[in-house]
Amino acid sequence: MRPFFEVWFLRLKMIPLKRERWATVVKLGEMVYECFTQGKLELKREEFEEEWQKILSLEEEIEELEERIHLLRGEGQRKRCVTCGKYIDKSALYCSHCGAYQGK
């Protein structure tokens, strides 16, 4: 498959993942809102763990697809941030996502 079509296919594959991520974020927000409207001021992580894990999983899938697109375009391999794990430029001293120093 030519790179152009592979990139197109990968972008197409991302659409439902991004929709599902957004729907899960909205659901999580609704759950938090519901807790506050019911007067429940303390939130327990366990109540939201399933949705939170689902969001993280979807974000990881999307990021992997974006990295594959990056490589197909011939833009070279990137490294992962030592703190947050997001892909960043190989020469970056600081993470563009979390701001963490990357060392030498």
C-alpha positions as YAML, in Angstrom:
chain: A
units: angstrom
residues:
- id: 1
  name: MET
  ca: [0.00, 0.00, 0.00]
- id: 2
  name: ARG
  ca: [1.31, 3.45, -0.84]
- id: 3
  name: PRO
  ca: [2.09, 5.79, 2.05]
- id: 4
  name: PHE
  ca: [-0.65, 8.22, 1.01]
- id: 5
  name: PHE
  ca: [-3.31, 5.52, 1.22]
- id: 6
  name: GLU
  ca: [-1.87, 4.09, 4.42]
- id: 7
  name: VAL
  ca: [-1.99, 7.53, 6.04]
- id: 8
  name: TRP
  ca: [-5.56, 7.99, 4.81]
- id: 9
  name: PHE
  ca: [-6.54, 4.56, 6.16]
- id: 10
  name: LEU
  ca: [-4.96, 5.28, 9.56]
- id: 11
  name: ARG
  ca: [-6.74, 8.63, 9.82]
- id: 12
  name: LEU
  ca: [-10.00, 6.90, 8.94]
- id: 13
  name: LYS
  ca: [-9.31, 4.34, 11.66]
- id: 14
  name: MET
  ca: [-8.87, 7.17, 14.20]
- id: 15
  name: ILE
  ca: [-12.33, 8.68, 13.67]
- id: 16
  name: PRO
  ca: [-14.35, 6.16, 15.74]
- id: 17
  name: LEU
  ca: [-11.65, 6.09, 18.41]
- id: 18
  name: LYS
  ca: [-11.80, 9.87, 18.80]
- id: 19
  name: ARG
  ca: [-15.61, 9.80, 18.90]
- id: 20
  name: GLU
  ca: [-15.60, 7.09, 21.54]
- id: 21
  name: ARG
  ca: [-13.01, 9.00, 23.58]
- id: 22
  name: TRP
  ca: [-15.12, 12.15, 23.43]
- id: 23
  name: ALA
  ca: [-18.29, 10.25, 24.41]
- id: 24
  name: THR
  ca: [-16.47, 8.73, 27.38]
- id: 25
  name: VAL
  ca: [-15.15, 12.13, 28.50]
- id: 26
  name: VAL
  ca: [-18.70, 13.49, 28.36]
- id: 27
  name: LYS
  ca: [-20.01, 10.51, 30.32]
- id: 28
  name: LEU
  ca: [-17.33, 11.01, 32.95]
- id: 29
  name: GLY
  ca: [-18.22, 14.70, 33.20]
- id: 30
  name: GLU
  ca: [-21.89, 13.85, 33.59]
- id: 31
  name: MET
  ca: [-21.03, 11.41, 36.39]
- id: 32
  name: VAL
  ca: [-19.05, 14.07, 38.25]
- id: 33
  name: TYR
  ca: [-21.82, 16.64, 37.71]
- id: 34
  name: GLU
  ca: [-24.41, 14.19, 39.02]
- id: 35
  name: CYS
  ca: [-22.35, 13.62, 42.18]
- id: 36
  name: PHE
  ca: [-22.22, 17.35, 42.90]
- id: 37
  name: THR
  ca: [-25.91, 17.92, 42.17]
- id: 38
  name: GLN
  ca: [-26.72, 15.15, 44.65]
- id: 39
  name: GLY
  ca: [-24.64, 16.94, 47.28]
- id: 40
  name: LYS
  ca: [-21.84, 14.38, 47.20]
- id: 41
  name: LEU
  ca: [-18.81, 16.62, 47.65]
- id: 42
  name: GLU
  ca: [-16.17, 13.90, 48.00]
- id: 43
  name: LEU
  ca: [-15.44, 11.89, 44.89]
- id: 44
  name: LYS
  ca: [-13.85, 8.47, 45.07]
- id: 45
  name: ARG
  ca: [-11.51, 7.44, 42.31]
- id: 46
  name: GLU
  ca: [-13.03, 3.94, 42.18]
- id: 47
  name: GLU
  ca: [-16.35, 5.41, 41.01]
- id: 48
  name: PHE
  ca: [-14.74, 6.81, 37.88]
- id: 49
  name: GLU
  ca: [-11.91, 4.31, 37.30]
- id: 50
  name: GLU
  ca: [-13.57, 2.41, 34.44]
- id: 51
  name: GLU
  ca: [-14.22, 5.50, 32.32]
- id: 52
  name: TRP
  ca: [-10.84, 7.00, 33.16]
- id: 53
  name: GLN
  ca: [-9.04, 3.81, 32.09]
- id: 54
  name: LYS
  ca: [-11.09, 3.66, 28.90]
- id: 55
  name: ILE
  ca: [-10.09, 7.23, 28.02]
- id: 56
  name: LEU
  ca: [-6.40, 6.47, 28.64]
- id: 57
  name: SER
  ca: [-6.61, 3.34, 26.52]
- id: 58
  name: LEU
  ca: [-8.27, 5.17, 23.63]
- id: 59
  name: GLU
  ca: [-5.72, 7.99, 23.82]
- id: 60
  name: GLU
  ca: [-2.90, 5.45, 23.64]
- id: 61
  name: GLU
  ca: [-4.45, 3.83, 20.55]
- id: 62
  name: ILE
  ca: [-4.87, 7.21, 18.88]
- id: 63
  name: GLU
  ca: [-1.31, 8.22, 19.73]
- id: 64
  name: GLU
  ca: [0.08, 4.99, 18.27]
- id: 65
  name: LEU
  ca: [-1.83, 5.59, 15.02]
- id: 66
  name: GLU
  ca: [-0.53, 9.18, 14.91]
- id: 67
  name: GLU
  ca: [3.03, 7.91, 15.39]
- id: 68
  name: ARG
  ca: [2.59, 5.46, 12.51]
- id: 69
  name: ILE
  ca: [1.38, 8.33, 10.33]
- id: 70
  name: HIS
  ca: [4.38, 10.39, 11.43]
- id: 71
  name: LEU
  ca: [6.73, 7.57, 10.34]
- id: 72
  name: LEU
  ca: [4.91, 6.96, 7.04]
- id: 73
  name: ARG
  ca: [5.43, 10.61, 6.17]
- id: 74
  name: GLY
  ca: [9.16, 10.09, 6.61]
- id: 75
  name: GLU
  ca: [9.39, 12.51, 9.52]
- id: 76
  name: GLY
  ca: [11.62, 10.19, 11.52]
- id: 77
  name: GLN
  ca: [11.11, 8.39, 14.76]
- id: 78
  name: ARG
  ca: [10.33, 10.35, 17.90]
- id: 79
  name: LYS
  ca: [11.04, 9.55, 21.53]
- id: 80
  name: ARG
  ca: [8.65, 9.28, 24.44]
- id: 81
  name: CYS
  ca: [8.66, 11.76, 27.31]
- id: 82
  name: VAL
  ca: [10.29, 10.34, 30.44]
- id: 83
  name: THR
  ca: [7.42, 11.68, 32.57]
- id: 84
  name: CYS
  ca: [4.13, 11.48, 30.66]
- id: 85
  name: GLY
  ca: [5.06, 9.00, 27.92]
- id: 86
  name: LYS
  ca: [3.78, 11.13, 25.02]
- id: 87
  name: TYR
  ca: [5.70, 11.22, 21.75]
- id: 88
  name: ILE
  ca: [7.99, 14.22, 21.36]
- id: 89
  name: ASP
  ca: [10.75, 15.28, 18.98]
- id: 90
  name: LYS
  ca: [14.03, 13.38, 19.46]
- id: 91
  name: SER
  ca: [15.97, 16.57, 20.15]
- id: 92
  name: ALA
  ca: [13.45, 18.08, 22.60]
- id: 93
  name: LEU
  ca: [14.86, 19.11, 25.97]
- id: 94
  name: TYR
  ca: [11.36, 19.64, 27.40]
- id: 95
  name: CYS
  ca: [8.13, 17.79, 26.75]
- id: 96
  name: SER
  ca: [5.64, 19.82, 24.73]
- id: 97
  name: HIS
  ca: [2.78, 18.08, 26.58]
- id: 98
  name: CYS
  ca: [3.76, 18.18, 30.27]
- id: 99
  name: GLY
  ca: [6.85, 20.44, 30.27]
- id: 100
  name: ALA
  ca: [9.13, 17.87, 31.93]
- id: 101
  name: TYR
  ca: [12.87, 18.20, 31.38]
- id: 102
  name: GLN
  ca: [14.17, 15.31, 29.28]
- id: 103
  name: GLY
  ca: [17.78, 15.28, 30.43]
- id: 104
  name: LYS
  ca: [20.69, 14.99, 28.06]
...
